Amino acid sequence: MADGYLTTHVLDTARGQPAGGLTITLYRIEGANRMKLAEMVTNADGRTDMPILPKGQFATGTYELVFEAGAYLDATGNPPETPRFLDQIPLRFGISDSDAHYHVPLLLSPFGYSTYRGS
């Protein structure tokens, strides 16, 4: 059994604080198929309460995290736009080591974002 797991963390860089209450959905991508594996909401620290892909479910392959940025920005009182510049943010990435900890954070503002493979 693989020892790896996947975590994420969302920071609201415009407000200088964690992005609590943001919905994240995880999909596994296999060719043209997209299979939903998990859906979680970030806590007050901008993290999910447990790994979004825990040990035992972790496997190599292609995955996609979808961050519901528009709903989060609406809930935090950012001036509304129709449509929002950033609404859903999909991050597609590969997992090549089934025994590693993959951490895929999102740094978010109303008009931009960045990500990286953390630890």
JONORLIN-V44274 format. One record per pair of residues at least 24 apart in sequence whose ideal C-beta (glycine too) atoms are under 7 Angstrom apart, sorted by the first residue. I is the first residue (numbers start at 1). GAP is how many residues later the second one is. Records with the same first field share a line. If there is no record, write none. Layout:
# JONORLIN-V44274
I=GAP / GAP
This chain:
# JONORLIN-V44274
1=55
2=53 / 56 / 57 / 96 / 97
3=52 / 96
4=51 / 54 / 93 / 94 / 95 / 96 / 97 / 98
5=46 / 48 / 49 / 50 / 53 / 96
6=45 / 46 / 47 / 52 / 96 / 98
7=44 / 45 / 96
8=40 / 44 / 57 / 96 / 97 / 98
9=37 / 38 / 96
10=32 / 36 / 57 / 96 / 98
11=35 / 94 / 96 / 97
12=96
13=94 / 95 / 96
14=95 / 96
18=26 / 27 / 28
19=27 / 53 / 89
20=24 / 26
21=51 / 54
22=45 / 46 / 50
23=45 / 48
24=24 / 28 / 41 / 42 / 43
25=41
26=26 / 27 / 37 / 39
27=36 / 37
28=33 / 35
29=33 / 34 / 35 / 63
58=40
59=39
60=35 / 36 / 38
61=34
62=30 / 32
63=30 / 32
64=26 / 27 / 28
65=26 / 39
66=24
67=39
69=39
73=37
78=32
85=25 / 26
86=24 / 27
89=24
91=24
